[in-house]
Amino acid sequence: MKATLPCLSPAQVLGAMIGLCAANTHAQTPPPNDDIGSATVIPSLPYTNTVDTTYATAAADDPTPCGIYDRTVWYTLTLDHDASVRAFTRLSNGQSGSVSAFSGTPGNFVLEGCPVFPGLLAFNAQAGRTYYLMVEGAYQAFHSLGGNVQLTVLEYRPPPNDDFSNAIPISSFPSTNTETAFAATRAPDDPVSCIGGVGPTVWYVLAPEHKAFIQVSGPYSVWPGLSLSVYTGTQGALQSVGCPDLGVFGFPVDPGTKYYFMVDAGDSLLPSTFIVEEFPLLNIGAHVEPVAYLDPFTRSVMIHGTVTNSSPATIHLSGTILQQYGQSFYSFGSFYSTIQSSRAANWSVQVFAQSGAGFFENGPALVTLTALGADPPSVQAPQVEISRTVAIQLRSKSKMGAGMKRLEPRIVP
């Protein structure tokens, strides 16, 4: 049995067409903040809003420094205080949209920031200034995907140690400091960082009560430009102490001197951590036995001595043996030795006469000795170095072989 279609009058058909057209027009209505003139006001932060951009449009005068978009919606933000602002966009399908910020007036905009990552915007807002946020859905194959776009806007006020005069004291060790310099500002007299950075800064200060060795580790970040620099001096007239090399940096400190740590955030948008540790200042001593024995057959001298150190250390010894010829002393041989010492250790080195310098001879000699101590091992730069000249006696255990002739010494500058 066939179904019978109802017979409609011309008036009914016309009415149905008008209704369908009206419904379609309603479905394609742009969102209320489609144009900058009707931008949605963000009343306070934090703020979240979702808008359907399916039928959003792009005006001919929409700014394009961050890209060309075909479906944009607008928001305005005016704060009564300075703040670091972060804006995020997310589509209902999990993709990231786009958001950019401008100040000024429509047609005469000043760019405040483009997305640093898909869906993420960062800029510093000043009190009383109006900022325009242009939001766009995900962009694919030269066209916006449209759909629901969620905008989230958060604020981070400058940290308490944003300024040099409010530096946070480092008073205990190890000191773990998680900085949020991305929300900070930069003072006109802040120094350029060790790596040439001129980003927002935060400050820490160390006022040691005794001599010590300080080791700094970090900060670590995948963001470019993040750095830590250490200074002494006064605001506006700081002198650089140094900065971590490959993440580690060490230096001795003295009581009565303040050491200022400046973290430059560079392009970093996330907190990072650096650690400050204190170690006892290494003291070392080096002793040479007053008598050294020479072997005329090998042209060598065996020197003995001891090293002492206040904490476990690697000690590098180097020196030269000099003997008198005429009215002057000349170098006859040099040596180098590395010693691992917990607190004290014996050492001995065999020193051979330099080619053409002649033989060592029984009698007085001078040893110029340099001891270089490094501790802790993770710090690449030596902590302490001492140098001294010691008078010793060379004594032979056997006479020189028959026919051996003493050579004239070669003068070594």
Secondary structure by P-SEA (a helix, b strand, c coil): cbbbbbbbcaaaaaaaaaaaaaaaaaaaccccccccccccccccccbbbbbbcccbbbcccccccccccccccbbbbbbccccbbbbbbbccccbbbbbbbbcccccccccccccccccbbbbbbcccbbbbbbbbcccccccccccbbbbbbbbbcccccccccbbbbbccccbbbbbcccccccccccccccccccccccbbbbbcccbbbbbbccccccccccbbbbbbccccccccccccccccccccccccbbbbbbbbbccccbbbbbbbbbcccbbbbbbbbcbbbbcccccbbbbbbbbbbccbbbbbbbbbbbbbccccccccccbbbbbbccccbbbbbbbbcccccccccccccccbbbbbbbcccccccccccccbbbbbbbbbccccccccccccccccc
